[in-house]
Amino acid sequence: EPEVTQTPSHQVTQMGQEVILRCVPISNHLYFYWYRQILGQKVEFLVSFYNNEISEKSEIFDDQFSVERPDGSNFTLKIRSTKLEDSAMYFCARLAGGPGETQYFGPGTRLLVL
Amino acid sequence: GEDVEQSLFLSVREGDSSVINCTYTDSSSTYLYWYKQEPGAGLQLLTYIFSNMDMKQDQRLTVLLNKKDKHLSLRIADTQTGDSAIYFCAEKGLGGATNKLIFGTGTLLAVQP
């Protein structure tokens, strides 16, 4: 099963700046997720997105975060005013159909906030 | 709430079997998963098991599920140096149709040549 691609692979930004992380599905999928992994910690769920709407969001996903699918293809995660604690690896995942209800992850974007 | 726990570290010799253990709290989970993360890389799905199964085998991988004890394990036969990675177990969380995954802390597997 093809996975998703993510851009950029790395991003360094100044505290308070806005960042946009992109997830590009290989084919036309409807169900997407964003997760993050702070260095040395668990992979944490941020938000799920189905059919161009947020399906569920975690406590981490506060007003600084937003997701959208602006052109029907790319799926973006925006952090409006980054904080030092937003430094993490951000993973996009898509839901595969069929048994297992498996999620396939992209390679991640490593975000460093200075 | 939902929680998944794993031991942090496992060291084995090449050719031996590795057993990575995981406990979870949500007895209603329908699927449980094992992912592999190599250094600096993303999460690679290794295998999954449906909650009504006790065991699933896929080549060198064997997954055992003890639903009564909420215990999941991943056995890697004939462990190779290329198996060195962090292994995450995950359960499919409840709450609507989101299918979000709840991950464990990850187990670092070090394979000694």
Interface residues (C-beta under 8 A of the other chain):
Chain A: E3 Y31 Y33 Y35 Q41 K42 V43 E44 F45 S48 Y50 S55 E56 S58 F91 A93 L95 P99 G100 E101 T102 Q103 Y104 F105 G106 P107 G108
Chain B: T30 Y31 Y33 Y35 A41 G42 L43 Q44 L45 Y48 F50 F88 A90 K92 G93 G95 G96 A97 T98 N99 K100 L101 I102 F103 G104 T105 G106
